[in-house]
Amino acid sequence: MTRSKARLLVQFEFDLDVPEKFAALDSAALQKQLTLALGDTVFTGMRTVSSKQLTKVGIQLLAHRHRVEVSMLDAPSIDPVLLASIAPHLTDQEVQHVSVHAAAKAPTGADALRAYLRRHALAVANDYRLIPCSVQAATSGGAVVTLGAKLNLTNGGVLVDEVHRKTRLKSDQSTVSVSLGDPKIVLPAKLSGHTLSGPVLAVDVSHMAPHRDALQSAWAATQCTSG
């Protein structure tokens, strides 16, 4: 008797009511937990039962595969555009993570929400994310100089290169220019004093946010170089 091969796909969809401890997970983590919960009872049991039923009509089960997909249907989340503007140092993946995990207890007031999201963002990524830049400013003697430096995307801090740490900048200048990238981006920085590490300079996060994509690309390039 001639025999042929065929492939059978049986698909089920389950709508679940999940408790908060599962609702707070991202899709990958939730998928892992549900796969563990179903376990061999389902994945081996389905094969055993299916093979038994097919054998009754003369069909032999040769191989099987399973796939688990999970998506949250109504999980609250923070607008990722808002979050990226508050924490432009976060990668796209980190933005997605925080937007889901911070949503449940997010305050409603605008200022409180921004502070809340900033705290959550820093809890996820508080490392130094440095990109090369240059500082254009007036010294205490009146000369205009360009200093090599690095911009920390995480908090806007500008760290001048070691060779410039003894350079003293004019204290009453309204802003200091920080330039980086190609095409060039110019960001305003504030000078708040001097320490042994050099001039204390910082770019406000709100000034970095509009250039997030370019800044992220510049930082990613440094990771490729260092890796």
C-alpha positions, 0 to 999 in steps of 0.5 A: 500500500502506497503511503505519503507524508503530511503535516498536521497543524492543530491550533488553540488560542486561550484568553487568560485572566492573569494576576498582577504578578504575571501582568507585570512581566514582559511578553518574553518573561510571561511566555517562559512562566506559562510554558513552565506552568503547562509543562510536560503534562501538556507538551508531552501529553498532547503528543501522546494523545494525538499519536494514540488517536491517529493510530486508530485510523492507521496514521503514524506520528513521525515527529512533532514540534510545539510553539508558545506565543504570548501577548498581553491584550490590555496591559497598561503601558507608558507612552514610549515617546514620553519615556524616551524624552525623559530618559534619552539614555535608554535603548529602545529595548530598555524603553519598552521594558520600563514602559510596561513595568512602570505603568501599574503604579504611575502617578497622574500628575505631569511633574510627578509622572516625569520624576517617577519615570526618571527614577525607574529609568535610572533603576534600569540603567544608571551606568556611564554612557559616554560619547566623545564631544568637544566643549567651546567656552571662555576661560577665566582669562578671556580666551575662547578654547575648545576642550576634548570631553565626553558627554554622559547620556545618563545624566548629561554630565560633561567630563573633560579630558584629563589634559584639561582638568586644570583649565578654569572657565569663566564663571559668569558665561551664560552657556557653554557649547558642547558639540558632537556627532556628524552631522554636528549637534550643538548642545548648551551646557551649564557651568556650576563650578570647578573641582579636581576633575575639572570644570563641572558641566552638565547638559539638561536632559531636555536638550538631549531628548530631541537628538536621542536617535543620533546620541544613541547611535553615537553611543552604540558606535563606542560599544562596537569599538570597545567590544 
